[in-house]
Amino acid sequence: MTRPIQIVPSVLPADFARLGDEVAALEAAGVDLVQWDVMDGQFVPNLTFGPDVIAAARSHCSVPFEAHLMVLTPDAMAQQYVEAGCSRLIVHAETAPHLHRTLDNINGMGARAAVALNPATPASAIEHVLDLVDLVLVMTVNPGFGGQAYIATMERKIAEVRAMLDERGLSDSVDLEVDGGIGPATIEGAVRAGANVLIAGSALYKDPDGLEHAVSHLRSLAEGARA
Ligand code: DX5
């Protein structure tokens, strides 16, 4: 398995009054890309970033943006998030009755499609769309809020998805991302199970030694877990 370890911030804990400065600070701290948690108040009980907010922050850093669409209507919103500067859109398998078409359409918009699984959703739900995505996201919390506890039983599903990618010869081209409760105490378990892209919110923003220390600490733990 050759995909590199990536440390990716969730901007949920950031200061929303200074989002441009915040993404610039994340880039300076050495993150690989920035994830925007897009919530519609329906699929999840929280409301966050419209495309205009993301577009306003786009010119403040050069790392790629991905949008994690925790929304009931991804088809209706996708084009706007691509135009806002997101090069990857992550759609929840639970929200798209025509998931294959939804992912195909996103690829047709010049962005990269990706698919996410809530904790209760089996890995088999994405078995027939793996050829359309460049990333699979296994949620390690129930989506909607930052600062929740990591659900360690998800490591079995991470390993299942890793096996599915290996069996299909996709491990060199498709990333396996995890999100929720990732920090110094949990990141090694997720990497050993097969994840290579690690989303962190509170673990980055709550580190007393600052963002740069938090990013390099998580990266060295993750790379150490692979050795
Ligand atoms: C939750 C979001 C996560 C969350 C991560 O629905 O998708 O990205 O913000 O935050 P922590 O790392 O604090 O669990």
Boltz pocket constraint, residues with backbone or C-beta under 6 A from the ligand:
constraints:
  - pocket:
      binder: B
      contacts: [[A, 10], [A, 12], [A, 37], [A, 68], [A, 141], [A, 142], [A, 143], [A, 144], [A, 145], [A, 146], [A, 147], [A, 148], [A, 179], [A, 180], [A, 181], [A, 182], [A, 199], [A, 200], [A, 201], [A, 202], [A, 203]]
      max_distance: 6.0
